[in-house]
């Protein structure tokens, strides 16, 4: 880390090469039809670096119907965020990928690494539309709703 200090009688000013980290923020929410019984919902918790165009975090997929795939934790989520501005409207395009360990239900035996992907088009408030895929299932054109982290 390189730091330069400029001491003037008015006020000392510090600048650092890590200044882009100051723009980091958290984004949390859901992807899916939360009001629909049995619908799979992806709950996301992301750390967003808009200056670098990167996101990292975790996703928890839940489904009210119990069974295989009704409670999945995806911890190694990473992806990209691109900001588009048309006039006064700001739009974020988010792509996520990750993987999780899936245990095959009995009578079969075994586990394997399964893929998770998601896409969102959201406003600056992180509300919009999106979709996700996991375990051979694809959920598209569903609401993205921001929540408190």
N, C-alpha and C positions, 0 to 999 in steps of 0.2 A: 504494500500500500504506500503510495507516495502522497505526502501532504505538504502543502505550501501554506505558510502563514504570511499575511500581510498586515503588519501592525501600523496603523495610522492613528493619529490622535482621535479620530471620530469613533472607530470601532475596529477591533481585530476581525479579520475575515479569514476563514479556513476553507480551502477547497481541496477536494480529494478525488482521486481517480475512480472512487466507488460511488460517485454521486448518483448514477442511475439506480442504485439500490434504494434510494429515497422514494422512488415511485412505486415500490412494491405494495401490493394490497391483497387482502383475502376476498374471495368470492365464494359464497355458499348458496345452495339452492337445490331444486329438484328438476328432473327431466321426466315427464310422464303425466298421465291423466290421474292425478292424485284422488279425484272424486269418484273414479270408476272402480267398483268392486273387483278385486282380483288382478288389476292392472299392475304390471311391474313398474317400479319407480326407482330411478337412479338418483340418489342423494349425493351431491358433490360438495367437496371442500377443497378449494384450490388456492394456491399462492400465485398471483399474477404479476409478471414483470412486463409491463407494457413497453418499456424502452427496448427490451431485448426480444419482445414478441413470443415469450415462452410462458407456459403454465406448468405447474407440478401440483400433485396433491393425492387425494384418495376419493374413491367412490364406493358407496354402499348400496347395493341393489336389493330391494325388498319386494315381496309380493305377498298379499294377504292369504293366498292359497298355499298351504304348507306342502312341502315336498322338495325334491332336488331343485336347486336353483332359486329357492324362495328367500335365501339370505346369503348374499355373496359380498365379500370384502375385496376390493381391488385397491391395493396400497401403492403400487408403483405407476400411478397415472402421470403421464406427461403429454405435452402437446404444444400447440401454437395458438396465438391470439393475434388477429389483425384488426386494426381499427380503420373504419371507413367513415368519411364525413361527407354528407350531402347537405349543403346549406347549414342549418342549425342542428340537423339530426346526426347523431353519432351512432354507428352500428359496429358491433364487435362480431367477428366470425371466429369461432373457437372450434378446434379439432383436438380430440383427446384419444389416446391409446393407452392400453395397459394390459395386464394379464393377471390371472388368478388361478389358484389350485382348485380343481373340481374333482370331487370324490364320486365315483360311480356308485349308484345305489345298488343294494343287494337285489338279486343274487349275484350280480357281477362283482368283480373285485378289481380295485385299482384306482389310481388317481392320474390326472394329467393336467398340463398347463393349458388353460383356455384363454382366448383373446377377448378383449373388451375394446370397443370403439364408441365414440360419441361425437356429435356435431351439434353446434348451436349457433343461431343468429340472434343476438340479443342487443338491447339498447344499453345505454350507460348505467341503467338501473339493474341490469342482468335479468330482465324479463324478456321473453320472446318465444321462439319456436326452435325445435330441435328433434333429435332422435338418438338412439343408441342401439348397439348390438352386442349380444353376449350368448354364448352357448348355442349358437345356431338360430337364435331368435333376433328379429329385427323389429324395432319399435320406431316408427317415423311420424313426422308431422304432429308432434305432441307439444304441449306447453312447457316452457322453461320458466320456472318461478324462483325468484331470489328469496332467501331466508336469512335470518340472523345467524352468524357464525358461532 
